């Protein structure tokens, strides 16, 4: 049975609440994260709330007996370390086993002469993956409350919010209809390979390796014809596409004619997956034929940009570099302490559509003094809604302004808040350095969890930085007294 943490019964273990925290200004991100995590651990108010959320997700419905799993505190710490450092699970495995600071914070570090506890790679991967988007959102809410207790001088101090969006790229290659045909064909053949490993007597697939080779070569030929110049380029592309489509359709027919056994549940699952890849193969064959051979323009809503990460969107924000990004838009709202108080992944939505749901939630939770946006969030209904709850709303209008709007945007306070809005760009830049430039995790659910963990790790690092600054100020008089003596 899992426990919150368990170290007091192990001889030689170093105590979590005695984890040393450096106050040096050049300590990097990890000591700052450690300072915040230690404060959560030693403060009963925050300790209890974090463990209640983790227990609700990880222990709910589980028996009270059985093999002990990784402690909840260790799961929480490792999930934050990974995104704070923007590292892979391989690097996280190394830190969990060889970084004495993080090991003591997790409660597994032992003194000299005692046996060292070590984590297995799969144990780390499986346990960190237990967290989901809903759980991470609840943890983020607690972390923001904790941060405001650290930063705020007065409990009633109002917030000055800034909202902006950016793209978090998904783990996909640049999509073209011809390389998506290759992806679909390759994965279909991989499923055939699994059947052949299990049932070697399946006929007509002796030259499976040749199918791989020929399809890949034909895909490359289409790509080479598309990227090259010179006379007759269009004809070369059409000729290469015809050969490629002929081979892809031949594979399609062979897969339809094959009779794969369905003896157990695994066979049924493999056939379901095969049907999915065959559907993709049929879709992209049709699109390549229509685009290249028939000269048709494929409507955007028909396009799929990855057979692996189907949630991926084609995002063009009108910037010169990069002009196109593949992933999801993320909108964040930060306060004057540079804490992210709200984050949302946009599902085929525009910036202006996000204002209402964000405003309805945040205005019910916080006292907000000012709130700034860029022009993309402008809509008269959005402005009217915000002005009901916020003293100063800064949303520059798109297009031509009337006299009243011109006067409003010329006011000194409006200009000051609009200039301060650019601070959110530095928050976005740091988030991207914490891992939100590109999500390596696969699947929509894991993508959402990854975003949430990046936000919580960012907030904890900011809080830890402030805690270290407070500690430095407390130590300064003591150093001055010692120097005077």
Steps between C-alpha positions, in 0.01 A plus 500: 500500500634845409577751772535877498864463601687245707846570630484512878524122533809460279834510680746756362254696285555876485192701600304689234452806721878527537562522125764775453388794285765727354435873500756578230373710211656271238351175621292427189140384472523176700591655841213748457258218428639310799445802729132520401442124530666489842279786621190310384621188680573667836182715499203283616245723323648443152632151571153376585331655196757362255476149643119508498507569124760228435313245713172572324660425163750223574349315798128530430341156464825317590522232768667583831727197471748386238842586366619849599535741210703819463413752772265778392755764598761339273253497208427870553867601529616305193214635286608856586873437455452365148323813373706748703815368332335420163657152499415155370406203717857371455639817661230486767609144579857623547392787730275272707789263567807726515399857592533514880293821537196358319542160667493659845197706402327175396601336829717221353853634555704313762803602700852370442533125554132417448350317203374730224144467374473504120207555266442297184444690176161339433391570857565873449328508160189311615450701819552848356256401223227433761423870524241637257393844384222540758732407789774735381249785470396450863865496606562821304215671680655413838846608380367843391334548841829404664685745277266787584554434871876531440488808273208706629571761765127543567233234477257736319755614242337497155654330199625660179452237230643455150373246246669376185532184291771300326543167325611180672622271224402134499743218427442471123697537178398752234197348323455451126244271344772278352693450825171440684428221248839352593419529875167322449649228279796447734280459807264267312797281408618512863166348605538232232844428646348445844257248354782320320700474824200336664371296206787422261270297273311809368548487118600762238722719718839348424618825331385733777845664524482584129174689558676720756794566269302581185244725672770700677700545179190614312413744781850646479468531124185713538674718759806546279285595199308752713812668639699516175463770233553525126282439198231237512477502881121454504521199267775342710288540813196345330704210366656427841161533671338253256764234573466563874118484495504181293717327758302640796170380345654158438586479872151614585346220291739241644408599855128478416543155344705362790321292761658549839396263783302634794549240770551709814449855626844612383413397143179704517695802627760467221228479234331812644831689480564368148157622384582845640829521308332370183238775530781757520670338200180527297452866605851613404501306172182685407646838602827453307305392191268799520775753573769391252324311221169687495628844606246537778559709812433294814277686753675566831230325705567171316869498587661288771853600597613185680373144527662475844404834660162563339427799725779697326392828338662696217558842658598810304531804727614732222864508612794473264687249716366247548224562249321173586496298824347158565344445840251675727451860607544558873361813665650601835408770752771635729490743792738770623705234683557317170295202621277327245154511658320337207590299189281350229566293190298638210299247299458659155411829671605858438651729764182707528294187578716425806429823690156409635585159658824638650329812635209306650737280698762752611262781595321260734829404670706820517473871557636640171624858469608496133505254211685546170475318167628550147288586196417137422268484802297806401123476483251751633320227700827391658580855606152554643520175698841583648404858594225361727765341727835668428588862576733550202468291184763531227397346167620705202234506233555336163469732203376858502409664833233761559570821695405355839715191448788715379481711817482191721809341342687831527466514878822470697382205712388308189841554338686397815304177535532428129878540525511275807308234306820407317625339825283199417732431205787433741272261691426318174869488414582341834217249459648397167835448674317285758387263224202669337668561168421144390323219686685165469217299660261315270121518518258785565459415869876491554534827307258673738672354806840610369375858458359505853820364654706759314280777642520363856879457478528858371290632790693301759832631365370858526380440856829335595692798365299731726548270802876503443496880473310525830752267663793704364355817652458324835859376493647838403478663849662191653792521254538871569509437875761228460708729277479783756605265780 
